[in-house]
Amino acid sequence: MIFKDQKNKIITLIIILSIFLLYFILRHTNNHTALAYITNQGEDTVSVIDLSNKRELKKINVGESPLGVHILSRNKLAVIGNVKSRTLSVIDINSNILLKTIPLNFTPLGITSDTSEDRLFITDWFNNKVAVLSVKKLEVVTTFNVGLTPSGIVFNKTLNYIVISNRDQNTIEIYEGGNYKLVKKITTGLHPFGIHTIGHYVYSANVYDDSISIINLNNFSTQVIRVGMHPYSVVTDKGFAFVTNTQDDSISIVDLNRGKEIEKIAVGENPENLSIDSNDNQLIVTNWGGDSISIIDLKTYKVIKEVKTGLQSRAFGSFIYQ
Amino acid sequence: MTRLITVIFALLLSFQIFAHGPTPQKVQESITVNISPNKAWAALKDFSEFTKIMKIRSVDEESMKVKYEMIKKDVPFSDYNAYIVIKNGANENESVIQWTARFYRTYKLNPPIPEGQDDETAVAAVKAIVLPGLESLKKSLEVK
């Protein structure tokens, strides 16, 4: 009996050790450097930036006037939308080589995907539609009609919603992720462009109102908070929202509990879009006028470095692979 | 100085919000002037004559930068935002005036884009303002 107990203990110990070992191996293999894929609209390239070492690794030629970007982390692909050539450029993240160029018959603006990364959703700016692409086939499988000038697009994982901003209609539209039925249309401030969603909330940057709107998806109530001049994009992290003020050359930090802006950080010229690199706890901002990205430490809110990219860096969307 | 005021004033006739296509355009031009950056800055930001009419957005003393908005109805571009900055020249009696404009073409709908309403036309029109504008600024500042 004592012998059997000891044997069980040893087996338990081995199992525990194996779990630790597996955890260590997985953690180690996942511990890659975060990469930013920055669309340089003025020179038809994408800059790949190593965010830990804070330097440009490579420049990749893509289609004409690249704007939108979306990272498919599971598939290790960076999807780039080219507004002038009306194509998608698909970049392999392992090799940083352009894999494929997909012709579209529309101008791609915002790009996102569902949680499983089976489908890509792209806002068709001029035709007031959203195109649904199969990631496997990399082709359009269906489209659905939406409001005017669909711009930003994000996928809400919690409620399985596709959320879009209609810039010239001053609305946010929420669609069922499965059947593309309209759930709700909500009025925001003037010219909502970049949007963000997490949990039961949607955030929009309202360009002509110098504000952000926060929409509660439980009751569709909205709150408006003033920020700087001509805000383009918004992201949130641990109770704070970060907003690019394109004409103030700054980032607004908004305390979401207090419902107001608490600080402005000076960045490069005409900051447009931003994403959070959670590996290194830093905020990455693209500067259209500065042809650069600004890297901000999220502990101190200080700009650590401005890294040169290409001409007219925009990167509209979620541009970090981590 | 009058000439400088006229140049800038001419660009600031009216303000109107347009919808626009997805690609902002950029024109960035510089000119070297033979006066010190401080003198050039003092002359440039002396806006008292026309602040009532035009839309100066900000004056940044530290970086010697003036930002302004201008959207005229009868020009082939829209959503024009720009800044003029004074930078150090090769010596203390020299400075560089840099003028950077961000704007969009006028055609807002689906391609094909009609001739005269495209990006190239908008860029050419802004250049036709910025380049002679800088020349006039230079003359005005150096005379002073």
Interface residues (C-beta under 8 A of the other chain):
Chain A: Q41 G42 S65 L67 V83 K84 R86 T107 L109 W125 F126 N127 T149 R167 D168 Y208 M229 Q247 E269 N270 W288 G289 L311 Q312
Chain B: I17 A19 P22 T23 P24 K26 R57 K67 N81 T100 R102 L109 N110 P111
